Amino acid sequence: MENFDFLGSFLFPYINWIVFLVLAYLLFKKPILTILAARRQSFNERVQKANEAKEEAERRHQELQARLAQLDQEIASLTSKGRAAADLEAQAIQSSAEQLAEHLRREARRIAEAEVAAAKVELQREILVQVKAHTIDQVEKSLDAGRHQKVVKQSLASLSQVPSEVRS
């Protein structure tokens, strides 16, 4: 190791390296610190925004939980109101149906009575027609020609006694 220069071969590269590091540190210290400070601030802002978002989410969660608890009560309330309205509507429909049924019974009774009265009149008319026909047959059988002429003359005589005002 005779030609070995300790200072030039071994020590100078390390000294150069140290000088380079010191110059780099002095030269890049401020921009690196600025970049790191900006990153730290950005990171802090993001953490703060995340915390605010978390708080907002928790608040919203609490609101939704409270609303969910109220929804059960609202559903029960709406169900009871719906049942009450349905009961009222059913009562109204039943009352209306009863009134309609009573009206239909009265109308059916009235129509039946009218039909019975019309049937009575028709029956009486038919009975009278048959009685008249039977009476005419009996009278024709019991009257001979001479008796028939006598009845006709009596009828004509009774008609001549009727005042002329009534005949017109």
Residue frames relative to the residue before (quaternion, step in Angstrom):
aa qw qx qy qz dx dy dz
M 1.0000 0.0000 0.0000 0.0000 0.00 0.00 0.00
E 0.2135 0.8123 -0.5058 0.1966 3.32 0.80 0.92
N 0.7409 0.3817 -0.2437 0.4959 3.51 0.88 -0.61
F 0.4744 0.6857 -0.4434 0.3290 3.53 1.13 0.16
D 0.1657 -0.7726 0.6098 0.0620 3.49 -0.70 1.16
F 0.3366 -0.7868 0.4838 0.1834 3.50 -0.24 1.30
L 0.6996 0.4700 -0.2785 0.4605 3.51 0.85 -0.92
G 0.7417 0.4209 -0.2407 0.4634 3.64 0.71 -0.91
S 0.7569 0.3940 -0.2313 0.4673 3.56 0.85 -0.80
F 0.7921 0.3388 -0.1740 0.4770 3.52 0.88 -0.79
L 0.7641 0.4151 -0.2145 0.4448 3.55 0.76 -0.99
F 0.6429 0.5586 -0.3403 0.3986 3.63 0.90 -0.76
P 0.6397 0.4947 -0.3788 0.4502 3.66 0.80 -0.62
Y 0.6682 0.4828 -0.3191 0.4675 3.59 0.98 -0.72
I 0.6248 0.5181 -0.3363 0.4776 3.55 1.04 -0.71
N 0.6280 0.5230 -0.3301 0.4723 3.59 0.96 -0.82
W 0.6554 0.5184 -0.3027 0.4583 3.50 0.98 -0.93
I 0.6608 0.4948 -0.2996 0.4783 3.62 0.93 -0.81
V 0.6379 0.5068 -0.3221 0.4822 3.61 0.97 -0.85
F 0.6360 0.5284 -0.3223 0.4610 3.57 0.96 -0.86
L 0.6761 0.4952 -0.2935 0.4600 3.55 0.92 -0.91
V 0.6483 0.5046 -0.3188 0.4728 3.60 1.00 -0.82
L 0.6646 0.4874 -0.3053 0.4770 3.62 0.93 -0.87
A 0.6411 0.5098 -0.3221 0.4747 3.59 0.99 -0.81
Y 0.6405 0.5201 -0.3268 0.4608 3.55 1.00 -0.84
L 0.6891 0.4725 -0.2864 0.4689 3.58 0.87 -0.93
L 0.6910 0.4887 -0.2749 0.4562 3.54 0.99 -0.82
F 0.8013 0.3176 -0.1450 0.4859 3.59 0.85 -0.96
K 0.4179 0.7337 -0.4619 0.2712 3.59 1.26 -0.10
K 0.7089 0.4724 -0.2734 0.4467 3.58 0.73 -1.06
P 0.6940 0.4502 -0.3143 0.4657 3.68 0.74 -0.85
I 0.6423 0.5112 -0.3350 0.4625 3.59 1.02 -0.78
L 0.6529 0.5022 -0.3169 0.4701 3.59 0.95 -0.84
T 0.6286 0.5252 -0.3310 0.4685 3.58 1.06 -0.76
I 0.6565 0.5030 -0.3030 0.4734 3.59 0.94 -0.92
L 0.6767 0.4900 -0.2910 0.4662 3.56 0.93 -0.95
A 0.6369 0.5131 -0.3280 0.4727 3.60 1.02 -0.76
A 0.6409 0.5113 -0.3212 0.4740 3.59 1.02 -0.83
R 0.6550 0.5003 -0.3143 0.4710 3.59 0.99 -0.81
R 0.6360 0.5216 -0.3268 0.4655 3.55 1.01 -0.83
Q 0.6635 0.4925 -0.3059 0.4729 3.57 0.92 -0.91
S 0.6355 0.5183 -0.3220 0.4731 3.60 0.97 -0.84
F 0.6494 0.5089 -0.3065 0.4747 3.56 0.96 -0.89
N 0.6588 0.5051 -0.3070 0.4654 3.59 0.94 -0.89
E 0.6365 0.5201 -0.3222 0.4696 3.58 1.03 -0.81
R 0.6564 0.5020 -0.3102 0.4700 3.56 0.96 -0.84
V 0.6377 0.5074 -0.3280 0.4778 3.57 1.00 -0.81
Q 0.6486 0.5104 -0.3188 0.4660 3.58 0.97 -0.84
K 0.6544 0.4963 -0.3100 0.4789 3.61 0.94 -0.84
A 0.6392 0.5153 -0.3251 0.4693 3.55 1.00 -0.80
N 0.6467 0.5082 -0.3180 0.4715 3.59 0.99 -0.81
E 0.6460 0.5053 -0.3171 0.4762 3.58 0.99 -0.83
A 0.6488 0.5042 -0.3144 0.4754 3.58 0.98 -0.86
K 0.6369 0.5215 -0.3255 0.4653 3.58 1.03 -0.80
E 0.6570 0.4991 -0.3107 0.4720 3.58 0.95 -0.89
E 0.6392 0.5145 -0.3177 0.4752 3.57 1.00 -0.84
A 0.6544 0.5045 -0.3109 0.4697 3.59 0.93 -0.85
E 0.6521 0.5021 -0.3182 0.4706 3.59 0.98 -0.81
R 0.6392 0.5166 -0.3185 0.4723 3.57 1.00 -0.84
R 0.6592 0.5010 -0.2935 0.4778 3.57 0.95 -0.93
H 0.6240 0.5380 -0.3301 0.4607 3.55 1.06 -0.81
Q 0.6519 0.5096 -0.3106 0.4679 3.57 0.96 -0.89
E 0.6375 0.5217 -0.3237 0.4655 3.59 0.99 -0.84
L 0.6807 0.4878 -0.2902 0.4631 3.56 0.89 -0.93
Q 0.6222 0.5237 -0.3444 0.4690 3.59 1.03 -0.70
A 0.6546 0.4991 -0.3096 0.4760 3.59 0.96 -0.88
R 0.6593 0.5071 -0.3001 0.4670 3.57 0.99 -0.84
L 0.6254 0.5313 -0.3294 0.4670 3.54 1.06 -0.77
A 0.6403 0.5069 -0.3241 0.4775 3.57 1.00 -0.78
Q 0.6658 0.4904 -0.3011 0.4748 3.59 1.02 -0.76
L 0.5910 0.5915 -0.3728 0.4024 3.58 1.07 -0.64
D 0.6179 0.5309 -0.3513 0.4614 3.58 1.01 -0.72
Q 0.6600 0.4914 -0.3044 0.4799 3.56 0.97 -0.84
E 0.6480 0.5159 -0.3167 0.4623 3.59 0.98 -0.85
I 0.6373 0.5208 -0.3270 0.4644 3.58 1.00 -0.83
A 0.6553 0.4986 -0.3119 0.4740 3.57 0.93 -0.87
S 0.6509 0.5150 -0.3098 0.4638 3.58 0.97 -0.86
L 0.6755 0.4850 -0.2931 0.4719 3.57 0.89 -0.94
T 0.6293 0.5304 -0.3376 0.4568 3.57 1.03 -0.76
S 0.6788 0.4751 -0.3022 0.4714 3.59 0.87 -0.90
K 0.6388 0.5098 -0.3318 0.4711 3.60 1.00 -0.76
G 0.6456 0.5206 -0.3157 0.4610 3.58 1.00 -0.82
R 0.6521 0.5006 -0.3161 0.4736 3.57 0.96 -0.83
A 0.6443 0.5154 -0.3244 0.4625 3.57 0.96 -0.85
A 0.6611 0.4935 -0.3068 0.4746 3.58 0.94 -0.87
A 0.6436 0.5130 -0.3216 0.4681 3.58 0.99 -0.79
D 0.6376 0.5188 -0.3275 0.4660 3.60 1.01 -0.79
L 0.6482 0.5071 -0.3156 0.4723 3.58 0.95 -0.87
E 0.6583 0.5053 -0.3027 0.4687 3.56 0.95 -0.90
A 0.6401 0.5160 -0.3240 0.4680 3.59 1.00 -0.81
Q 0.6469 0.5078 -0.3209 0.4698 3.58 0.98 -0.82
A 0.6498 0.5108 -0.3182 0.4643 3.57 0.97 -0.85
I 0.6535 0.5007 -0.3111 0.4748 3.57 0.97 -0.85
Q 0.6537 0.5082 -0.3159 0.4633 3.59 0.93 -0.86
S 0.6461 0.5124 -0.3185 0.4675 3.59 0.94 -0.85
S 0.6560 0.5050 -0.3010 0.4734 3.56 0.95 -0.91
A 0.6540 0.5080 -0.3132 0.4650 3.58 0.97 -0.82
E 0.6429 0.5135 -0.3235 0.4674 3.59 0.99 -0.78
Q 0.6461 0.5074 -0.3174 0.4736 3.57 0.98 -0.83
L 0.6563 0.5025 -0.3091 0.4703 3.57 0.96 -0.86
A 0.6405 0.5192 -0.3257 0.4627 3.59 0.98 -0.83
E 0.6515 0.5020 -0.3160 0.4729 3.60 0.94 -0.84
H 0.6376 0.5167 -0.3199 0.4735 3.59 0.97 -0.83
L 0.6677 0.4902 -0.3066 0.4690 3.58 0.92 -0.87
R 0.6218 0.5265 -0.3466 0.4648 3.62 1.02 -0.70
R 0.6565 0.5022 -0.3129 0.4678 3.60 0.92 -0.90
E 0.6640 0.4987 -0.3038 0.4670 3.58 0.93 -0.89
A 0.6480 0.5044 -0.3252 0.4690 3.59 0.96 -0.84
R 0.6391 0.5165 -0.3226 0.4698 3.59 0.99 -0.81
R 0.6567 0.5064 -0.3059 0.4677 3.59 0.94 -0.92
I 0.6686 0.4860 -0.3042 0.4735 3.60 0.91 -0.90
A 0.6423 0.5157 -0.3289 0.4618 3.59 0.97 -0.82
E 0.6558 0.5014 -0.3170 0.4669 3.58 0.94 -0.86
A 0.6450 0.5077 -0.3213 0.4722 3.57 1.01 -0.80
E 0.6475 0.5066 -0.3171 0.4728 3.60 1.00 -0.78
V 0.6407 0.5115 -0.3247 0.4715 3.59 0.99 -0.82
A 0.6516 0.5055 -0.3175 0.4681 3.60 0.94 -0.88
A 0.6592 0.4930 -0.3126 0.4740 3.59 0.95 -0.88
A 0.6417 0.5115 -0.3281 0.4679 3.60 1.00 -0.76
K 0.6245 0.5339 -0.3380 0.4591 3.62 1.03 -0.77
V 0.6570 0.5018 -0.3090 0.4701 3.57 0.93 -0.96
E 0.6663 0.4963 -0.3049 0.4656 3.58 0.89 -0.90
L 0.6466 0.5128 -0.3124 0.4705 3.57 1.00 -0.82
Q 0.6446 0.5086 -0.3220 0.4713 3.58 0.96 -0.84
R 0.6440 0.5173 -0.3242 0.4611 3.58 0.98 -0.85
E 0.6628 0.4958 -0.3088 0.4686 3.58 0.92 -0.90
I 0.6366 0.5202 -0.3305 0.4636 3.59 0.99 -0.82
L 0.6569 0.5070 -0.3110 0.4634 3.58 0.95 -0.88
V 0.6372 0.5169 -0.3336 0.4643 3.58 0.98 -0.84
Q 0.6814 0.4781 -0.2930 0.4704 3.58 0.90 -0.90
V 0.6380 0.5129 -0.3299 0.4701 3.61 1.00 -0.80
K 0.6396 0.5230 -0.3213 0.4627 3.57 0.99 -0.87
A 0.6729 0.4880 -0.3021 0.4667 3.55 0.89 -0.98
H 0.6596 0.5021 -0.3069 0.4677 3.57 0.96 -0.85
T 0.6482 0.5143 -0.3136 0.4657 3.58 1.00 -0.85
I 0.6378 0.5151 -0.3275 0.4697 3.58 0.96 -0.84
D 0.6400 0.5158 -0.3285 0.4652 3.58 0.96 -0.85
Q 0.6767 0.4990 -0.2907 0.4567 3.58 0.90 -0.97
V 0.6556 0.5018 -0.3113 0.4705 3.54 1.00 -0.89
E 0.6562 0.5082 -0.3163 0.4594 3.59 0.93 -0.86
K 0.6565 0.4997 -0.3155 0.4688 3.56 1.02 -0.76
S 0.7341 0.4373 -0.2448 0.4581 3.58 0.94 -0.86
L 0.6860 0.4624 -0.2902 0.4811 3.61 1.15 -0.44
D 0.2262 -0.7283 0.6222 0.1769 3.52 -0.96 0.75
A 0.7429 -0.4204 0.2655 0.4481 3.59 -1.22 0.06
G 0.6671 0.4991 -0.3139 0.4553 3.64 0.88 -0.83
R 0.6626 0.4865 -0.3043 0.4812 3.55 0.92 -0.87
H 0.6165 0.5511 -0.3406 0.4475 3.57 1.03 -0.74
Q 0.6628 0.4970 -0.3101 0.4665 3.60 0.87 -0.86
K 0.6348 0.5375 -0.3249 0.4501 3.59 1.00 -0.83
V 0.6609 0.4942 -0.3060 0.4748 3.63 0.95 -0.88
V 0.6447 0.5109 -0.3286 0.4641 3.59 0.96 -0.82
K 0.6533 0.5059 -0.3212 0.4627 3.62 0.93 -0.82
Q 0.6425 0.5106 -0.3295 0.4668 3.59 0.97 -0.76
S 0.6485 0.5140 -0.3181 0.4627 3.54 0.98 -0.83
L 0.6614 0.4922 -0.3112 0.4726 3.58 0.96 -0.83
A 0.6341 0.5259 -0.3305 0.4606 3.57 1.02 -0.73
S 0.6635 0.4848 -0.3144 0.4752 3.58 0.99 -0.77
L 0.6306 0.5185 -0.3368 0.4692 3.60 1.11 -0.57
S 0.6380 0.5238 -0.3417 0.4492 3.60 1.01 -0.64
Q 0.6396 0.5205 -0.3284 0.4606 3.61 1.15 -0.46
V 0.5479 0.5963 -0.4131 0.4167 3.64 1.17 -0.30
P 0.5057 -0.6542 0.4512 0.3356 3.61 -0.82 0.89
S 0.5998 -0.6090 0.3924 0.3396 3.57 -1.12 0.66
E 0.5840 0.5864 -0.3734 0.4192 3.62 1.12 -0.50
V 0.6663 0.4876 -0.2987 0.4785 3.56 1.05 -0.77
R 0.6423 0.5513 -0.3260 0.4210 3.59 1.00 -0.73
S 0.6411 0.5377 -0.3464 0.4242 3.59 0.99 -0.65
